[in-house]
Amino acid sequence: MDGFEVATRIRKIRSRSWPLIIAVTSSAEDNVWERCLQMGMNGMIRKPVLLQGMADELQRVLQRAGEGL
């Protein structure tokens, strides 16, 4: 089972907005972000993980989640 399948299963039993799901991927494919969104993920962090990039993505995801409240 990969992360896409896990996200799909979580979204089948939980809401679209909770829990927040953020993918961590080493994929260089251009369509990975679109696929993450289709599977119900809220964000994506690419490897190698840089601390600033992680902080930026977490902040973006949390801000969007807060707007939905």
Secondary structure, DSSP 8 states (H G I E B T S, - for coil): --HHHHHHHHHHHS-SSSS--EEEE----TTHHHHHHHTT--EEEESS--HHHHHHHHHHHHHHHHHT-
